């Protein structure tokens, strides 16, 4: 087992899930409640990672993160010559974009399923929109939020195409556990590849089982 790659993947998945909570939950609320004519376009953009080949998304991000890309140039000026390409920061940004629909979609569905009368009752009792969101919407949408966090975490742990395109295969810097499996197969070390793949399989299964059990318990409570 490549423990360094495993630790990097866990750190990347945790950072991605935390960022998605901060960015994705407000975005999901807008998707759930907005009546803007731009909503379908935004939903399509959010869902793009579900249908785009990972190598295509990774290629676009690599070009954008490079020193010739507009985002790469802006980041280089901001950090005094730093680069997102082939760095952990690049993996983090790419993972947030790639896993965005895995959090936004279940959270938006959970929020949309909350009866409007509950929010209206909070408004009648004097609660503002922000207070209603924090004290009514978020608690009731918790099963969807928990599912989104787990799905985004598990999805980040299993990323391959995007992280390989954006970060390459630098030990201790961008080599994730999924890339470690690929390296083991390339070097014909099928024993290591089997152990790592089985670990990821069991880890993902237990993580998803715990999330669905929690969601069922919350719904029955």
Secondary structure by P-SEA (a helix, b strand, c coil): caaaaaaaaaaaaaaaaaaaaaccaaaaaaaacccccaaaaaaaaaaccccccaaaaaaaaaaaaccccaaaaaaaaaaccccccccaaaaaaaaaaaaccccaaaaaaaaaaccaaaaaaaaaacccaaaaaaccccccaaaaaaaaaaaaaaaaaaccaaaaaaccccccccccaaaaaaaaaaacaaaaaaaaaaaaaaaaaaaaaaaaaaaaaaaac
